[in-house]
C-alpha cells in the first residue's frame, strides 16, 4: 500500500514499539528503520521518530 501512494508523501518512520515491554536494542531499531526504507524507498524515508504507535 505504501509503495503505491504518491511520491510526494513522506511518511515518518517510528523506531520504537511503545506497546512492547521488551527494551529494544539499537540494532533492533536500526533493522526496523532499514526495513521501512526498503519498502518506502530511500527518497521517501525522510523522517524518523523515536516512537511510533501513538
Helices and strands as residue ranges (DSSP letters): G 2-4, E 12-14, H 26-40, E 47-49
